[in-house]
Each structure stands twice: as C-alpha cells, then as structure tokens.
Amino acid sequence: MFFASAGLAALIGAAFVILIVAIVNLRSQSRTERHSEEVIATANKLEKLVLDLQTGARGYVISHHGVYLKPWQNANAAFPEIAANLQKLVKSNPTQARRAKNIIAGIKDYEVTWADLVILTAAENPAKARALVITGVGEQKVDRLRRQFDAFVAAEQKQSDALRKRADRQETYAIALGAFGLGSSLLLIAVFGVYVARRVVGPIRRVASATQRLAAGDLSERVGEGGRDEIGELGRNFNRMAESIETAQEELAGQNKDLARLTTVLRGVLDSTVDGIALTDLEGNIQIVNRPLQRFVDELGLEEGGNVVEQLLSAREKLRDPENFQEIGRAHV
C-alpha cells in the first residue's frame, strides 16, 4: 500500500509539474510575443520618422513653405528617444542589435548628409535644392533604409514565429503528457481501489460477517488469516477468539451435563427417603422439596415455593385441628 500510494502521488505530482511547466512556457511565450510586438512597433515608429524627414525636406524644397518643416523638426526631436528605446529592446539579441545599430547609423547619415543639407540649401538656393531632390539620391537612401527596416522586422517576426512554434510544440507535448499523467493517475487510482478492496475492505467485511454469525451462535465460524499484515493479524485474532469461545462453550456444556446428572442423583436420594426435606437459600427461600414433603404440602393445601418460615407458619395454622393432624399423619404412616 505504501509503494502504491507513493507511486500514485509521484504520478499525480509529475502531471501537475508538466501542467505547471506548460503554463510557465505559455506565459514566457506571451511575454516574448509582447516583446516582439513592441520591437516591431518601435521599428515602425523609427521608419515613420525617416518618412517624415523625407516628406518635410521634399515639401520645403518644392513649396519653400515653412509649414513643411514641422514634420522634419518633430522627427529630429523624437529620433534620439525612439532610437535608444529600440536599441534597449534588442540588446539581448546580438543579431538584431547589430541591425538596429546599422539602421540608426543610416538614419543619422541620411539626416546629416541629405535631409538637413537639402533644407539648408533650399534656404539659400532653392533651385539648387530642387536639383538635388530631382537626382533621386534621397529616395535611394530612404529605399536602402526601408529595406533594412524590412529585414529587421522580418527577422524579428521570424524569431517570434519560431518561438511561437516551439511554445506550441511544448504546449502540445505538455497537454499530451498531462493527459497521459491524468489517465495513468485515474488508472492507478482504480487499481489502488481494487487493491484496497481486495486486501483491506474484503477481509474486513468477511470478519464482520463472521462476527455476526458467531454472535448468532455459530461457534464453528472461522475466517481466512491471509498474510502477515494487520489484516492477517485481525483474522488470526478472530479465529483465536472464536476457538476460545467454542472451547469455553464446550466446557460449560460439559459442566451443565455434570450438574444435571448430580441434580438427578440428588433428587433420587431425596425422593427415596420417608422424611420430608426442603433445601433453602441463605434467605430462607425454598429451592428444592423432596417428594414426601411435596405430598405433605399438597395435602395441607399449602402454596408451593416461597419462604420456609412463611410455609411453617401456614402449616401450623392448618394443623391446629388435632383430628386433621391425626388424619394427615395416618396417611403418611
């Protein structure tokens, strides 16, 4: 029973451990997905800053209107914080950290060597600035940065998908192992229940039924003693008790037979005498009356049993008449 209980506890514990591991993996996957989403969102913000730099520079060069400098100014102001945040998010991933560093360096280069240069040129020589824009050098730089952003986001998404697939596999394995552990636990519980029923409940029921039959008078009732465990000891104790009761009952029956035989002998001796004899207990209550005395009591019309003193007083009252006394006496001569 100890090993069965230990095995059941170990199996249930293992099932719970597997489920806990699955839950931990799911939580870890959820955090990883949220982190990847944050990295991608930050990269998109940074890419939007590049587009704002491009839009602001082009708009100002073409229209020479100061309103188009607003996106360029906002992009310049927000760039350091967003770039630092992206580097912080990917610092645990060397490959992505290197890509982020290259992207940030490319944005700075684009800002210094093109966007800022075009705007300064437009302020002094709008025609020259428009000529610089028409060359398409800025668009090439932006296209190069956008390809870097696409590669960065694709790598991050690929890493997230790989982690998700691994987590899904681990989840599937955990569910399968959990189901196996649960099924095995139920099977072991059933086996354990059958074992307890056969080794404990069944023998105890047999002892209980045998006890009822023994109490009903079947002194020959015995039970199987079984093994050397507590249940077997219970069966052995019951059998010893039943044997002891049966032996005592047989001895008592023998003593009763001897007592009945002695009583018969005593009755024959008492009845063979001509004298009336009565035996009483210590309180004077009549226990045995021999046959001559019984006839005398019947002829006097006395009540049977009772206290000997009361019987003597009653007899004295009935024998006050001398003639009646003589007649009874002659009848017993």
Buried (B, 14 or more C-beta within 10 A) or exposed (E): EEEBEEBBEEBBEBBBBBBEBBEEBBEEBEEBBEBBEEBBEBBEBBBBBBBBBBBBBBBBBBEEEEEBBEBBEBBBEBBEEBBEBBBEBBEEBEEBBEBBBBBBEBBEEBBEEBBBBBBEBBEEEBEEBBEBBEEEEBEEBBEEBEEBBEEBBEBBBEBBEEBBEEBEEBBEBBEEBBEBBBEBBEEBBEEBEEEEEEBBEEBEEBBEEBBEEBEEEEBEBBBEBBEEEEBBEBBBEBBEEBEEBBEEEEEEEEEEEEEEEEEEEEEEEBBEEEEBBBEBEEEEEBEEBBBBBBBBBEBBEBEEEEEBEBBEEBEEEBBEEEEEEEEBEEEEE
